[in-house]
Amino acid sequence: MGAVPGHAGKKTLPAVRWTAGAPGCESQRGDDGRYRWRMVGDDLDLTLLVDSQELSKSRRRFYHVLGVYLSVTYTGRGKFEFPADLRMDFLRHHEIRESYLDPTHFSTRLQNDLDTLVFKTERKIKKHPETTEEKTAYLREYQKEAAEFIEFLSTQSLQPATLTPGNPEAHGWVFFSTRNKWIGDWKSHEDFMLGVWMNDKVWEFPFSLPPSEGDLILRKRED
């Protein structure tokens, strides 16, 4: 799913936006180094979780993807079809909007690129046997990290779900591409708008990293 300007086309669904101090809207800074924004209404309870170091972490991930965690809890008595359709507006980068990266397609792309890297590395080793140890060590580490990330995508990604009183919650990680000519490098302070698109409305979470200039969370050490 590609990038499109955030202002392109008119929004066809009504939007409900997280607003500080408004009924059903909460925010929290955790000592685990994460920010949380919660919005409650219409038989739904949504919480967005973002790591305070997400900007730097994204630049160390494969393809520099930006990651957020979302949990959705259905509090109604019937059933609710959750499409898991998330879209991110990069407000300081020409208001570009990126749709979520499909975890299956993302994993396939990473596996294909890994296979290509293995092939190219083996060719280079044949031409320059003296580099065998160095290139083999690099490839082994790359394969390990890629396999772990592919496993993470298959088990921890947010998925569409039919929510009911007996199965009320959907939660998981969602990633967005940041590698295009409109987004470029991160600024020291970034503004985003996460849209959680339902069938009848869009739930919007405006957030910044850090939330205020110079804001920093000190992580609590684990015992």
VEXDREN-2710 file (C-alpha; in Angstrom, 1 decimal):
% VEXDREN-2710
k/r/px/py/pz
1/MET/0.0/0.0/0.0
2/GLY/1.6/3.2/-1.1
3/ALA/1.8/6.7/0.1
4/VAL/-0.8/9.4/-0.8
5/PRO/-1.0/13.0/0.2
6/GLY/-3.1/13.3/3.4
7/HIS/-5.2/16.0/1.8
8/ALA/-6.0/14.1/-1.3
9/GLY/-9.7/13.3/-1.7
10/LYS/-12.5/14.1/0.7
11/LYS/-13.0/12.0/3.8
12/THR/-16.1/9.9/3.3
13/LEU/-16.5/8.9/6.9
14/PRO/-17.1/11.0/10.0
15/ALA/-14.2/11.2/12.4
16/VAL/-13.9/11.2/16.2
17/ARG/-10.6/12.6/17.4
18/TRP/-8.7/12.2/20.6
19/THR/-8.6/15.5/22.4
20/ALA/-6.9/16.2/25.7
21/GLY/-9.4/16.7/28.5
22/ALA/-12.4/15.6/26.5
23/PRO/-14.7/12.9/27.9
24/GLY/-13.4/9.4/27.2
25/CYS/-9.9/10.7/26.3
26/GLU/-6.9/9.9/28.5
27/SER/-3.1/9.9/28.1
28/GLN/-0.3/8.5/30.2
29/ARG/3.5/8.5/30.3
30/GLY/4.7/5.1/31.5
31/ASP/7.9/4.3/33.3
32/ASP/8.4/1.5/30.7
33/GLY/9.3/4.2/28.2
34/ARG/6.0/4.3/26.4
35/TYR/3.2/6.8/25.8
36/ARG/-0.4/5.7/25.8
37/TRP/-3.5/7.5/24.4
38/ARG/-6.9/6.0/25.2
39/MET/-10.3/6.9/23.7
40/VAL/-13.6/5.3/24.8
41/GLY/-17.0/5.5/23.1
42/ASP/-19.7/3.7/21.1
43/ASP/-19.0/0.3/22.6
44/LEU/-15.3/0.6/21.8
45/ASP/-12.3/1.2/24.0
46/LEU/-9.1/2.0/22.0
47/THR/-5.6/2.5/23.3
48/LEU/-2.6/3.6/21.2
49/LEU/0.8/2.8/22.5
50/VAL/4.0/4.4/21.1
51/ASP/7.6/3.9/22.4
52/SER/9.2/7.2/23.4
53/GLN/12.3/6.2/21.3
54/GLU/10.3/5.1/18.3
55/LEU/11.9/7.7/16.0
56/SER/15.4/6.3/16.6
57/LYS/14.2/2.6/16.7
58/SER/12.5/3.0/13.3
59/ARG/15.9/3.9/11.7
60/ARG/17.4/0.6/13.0
61/ARG/14.6/-1.6/11.7
62/PHE/14.4/-3.3/8.3
63/TYR/13.3/-0.7/5.8
64/HIS/13.1/2.0/8.5
65/VAL/9.4/1.2/9.3
66/LEU/7.5/3.1/12.0
67/GLY/5.7/0.9/14.5
68/VAL/2.8/1.5/16.9
69/TYR/0.8/-0.8/19.1
70/LEU/-3.0/-0.7/19.2
71/SER/-5.5/-2.5/21.4
72/VAL/-9.3/-2.4/20.7
73/THR/-11.9/-3.8/23.2
74/TYR/-15.5/-4.2/22.3
75/THR/-17.9/-3.5/25.2
76/GLY/-21.2/-4.1/23.4
77/ARG/-23.5/-7.1/23.6
78/GLY/-23.6/-8.1/19.9
79/LYS/-20.7/-8.4/17.5
80/PHE/-18.4/-5.9/15.9
81/GLU/-16.3/-6.4/12.7
82/PHE/-12.9/-4.8/13.3
83/PRO/-11.1/-4.3/9.9
84/ALA/-7.7/-3.5/11.3
85/ASP/-7.3/-0.7/8.7
86/LEU/-4.9/1.8/10.1
87/ARG/-3.4/4.8/8.2
88/MET/-0.7/7.3/9.3
89/ASP/-0.5/10.9/8.4
90/PHE/3.1/12.3/8.5
91/LEU/2.1/15.9/9.3
92/ARG/5.6/17.5/9.0
93/HIS/6.3/15.8/5.7
94/HIS/3.9/17.2/3.2
95/GLU/1.0/15.6/5.2
96/ILE/1.8/12.3/3.5
97/ARG/-0.6/9.4/4.4
98/GLU/0.7/5.8/4.5
99/SER/-1.6/2.8/4.8
100/TYR/-0.4/0.0/7.1
101/LEU/2.0/-2.6/5.8
102/ASP/0.3/-5.9/5.4
103/PRO/2.3/-8.3/7.6
104/THR/2.2/-11.2/5.2
105/HIS/3.3/-9.1/2.3
106/PHE/6.0/-7.4/4.5
107/SER/7.3/-10.8/5.6
108/THR/7.4/-12.1/2.0
109/ARG/9.3/-9.0/0.9
110/LEU/11.9/-9.4/3.7
111/GLN/12.3/-13.1/2.9
112/ASN/12.8/-12.4/-0.8
113/ASP/15.4/-9.7/-0.1
114/LEU/17.2/-12.1/2.3
115/ASP/17.3/-14.8/-0.4
116/THR/18.8/-12.2/-2.8
117/LEU/21.4/-11.2/-0.2
118/VAL/22.4/-14.8/0.3
119/PHE/22.8/-15.3/-3.4
120/LYS/24.9/-12.2/-3.9
121/THR/27.0/-12.9/-0.8
122/GLU/27.9/-16.4/-2.1
123/ARG/28.9/-15.0/-5.4
124/LYS/31.2/-12.4/-3.7
125/ILE/32.8/-15.1/-1.6
126/LYS/33.6/-17.2/-4.7
127/LYS/35.3/-14.2/-6.2
128/HIS/37.1/-13.2/-3.0
129/PRO/37.6/-16.3/-0.8
130/GLU/39.7/-14.2/1.6
131/THR/36.5/-12.5/2.7
132/THR/34.7/-15.7/3.6
133/GLU/34.8/-15.3/7.4
134/GLU/33.8/-11.7/7.4
135/LYS/30.9/-12.0/5.0
136/THR/29.7/-15.2/6.4
137/ALA/29.5/-13.7/9.9
138/TYR/27.6/-10.7/8.6
139/LEU/25.2/-12.9/6.7
140/ARG/24.5/-15.2/9.7
141/GLU/23.7/-12.2/11.9
142/TYR/21.4/-10.7/9.2
143/GLN/19.6/-14.0/8.7
144/LYS/19.1/-14.3/12.5
145/GLU/17.6/-10.8/12.8
146/ALA/15.4/-11.2/9.7
147/ALA/14.1/-14.6/10.9
148/GLU/13.2/-13.0/14.3
149/PHE/11.4/-10.1/12.7
150/ILE/9.5/-12.3/10.3
151/GLU/8.4/-14.4/13.3
152/PHE/7.4/-11.2/15.2
153/LEU/5.3/-10.1/12.2
154/SER/3.5/-13.5/12.1
155/THR/2.7/-13.6/15.8
156/GLN/2.4/-10.0/17.0
157/SER/0.7/-8.1/14.2
158/LEU/-2.7/-6.6/14.5
159/GLN/-5.3/-8.6/12.6
160/PRO/-8.9/-8.1/11.5
161/ALA/-11.3/-9.8/13.9
162/THR/-15.0/-10.3/14.8
163/LEU/-15.3/-9.0/18.3
164/THR/-18.0/-10.3/20.6
165/PRO/-18.6/-10.4/24.4
166/GLY/-16.8/-13.8/24.5
167/ASN/-13.9/-12.5/22.3
168/PRO/-13.9/-8.8/22.9
169/GLU/-10.3/-7.7/22.2
170/ALA/-7.9/-7.3/19.2
171/HIS/-4.4/-6.1/19.7
172/GLY/-1.0/-6.0/18.0
173/TRP/1.7/-4.1/16.3
174/VAL/1.2/-2.1/13.0
175/PHE/4.0/-0.8/10.8
176/PHE/4.2/2.0/8.3
177/SER/6.7/2.6/5.6
178/THR/8.8/5.8/5.9
179/ARG/11.0/5.3/2.9
180/ASN/9.8/7.6/0.2
181/LYS/11.0/10.9/-1.2
182/TRP/8.3/12.9/0.7
183/ILE/9.1/11.7/4.2
184/GLY/12.9/11.7/4.2
185/ASP/14.8/12.1/7.5
186/TRP/13.1/12.5/10.9
187/LYS/13.0/16.0/12.5
188/SER/13.8/16.4/16.2
189/HIS/10.1/16.8/16.8
190/GLU/7.5/14.9/14.7
191/ASP/3.7/15.2/14.5
192/PHE/1.5/12.3/13.4
193/MET/-2.1/11.5/13.0
194/LEU/-3.1/7.8/13.3
195/GLY/-6.4/7.0/11.8
196/VAL/-8.2/3.8/12.8
197/TRP/-10.7/3.3/10.0
198/MET/-13.9/1.4/10.9
199/ASN/-16.9/0.7/8.7
200/ASP/-18.8/3.7/10.0
201/LYS/-16.2/6.3/11.2
202/VAL/-12.5/7.0/11.7
203/TRP/-11.0/7.2/15.1
204/GLU/-8.1/9.7/15.0
205/PHE/-5.2/9.8/17.4
206/PRO/-3.0/12.9/16.9
207/PHE/0.4/12.5/18.7
208/SER/3.9/13.8/18.6
209/LEU/7.3/12.4/19.3
210/PRO/8.3/13.6/21.8
211/PRO/4.9/14.9/22.9
212/SER/6.5/18.2/23.8
213/GLU/9.8/19.8/22.8
214/GLY/12.6/18.2/24.9
215/ASP/10.3/15.7/26.6
216/LEU/12.1/12.6/27.7
217/ILE/11.0/9.5/29.5
218/LEU/13.5/7.8/31.9
219/ARG/12.9/4.1/31.7
220/LYS/12.6/2.2/34.9
221/ARG/15.2/-0.6/35.2
222/GLU/13.8/-4.1/35.3
223/ASP/14.8/-6.1/38.4
END
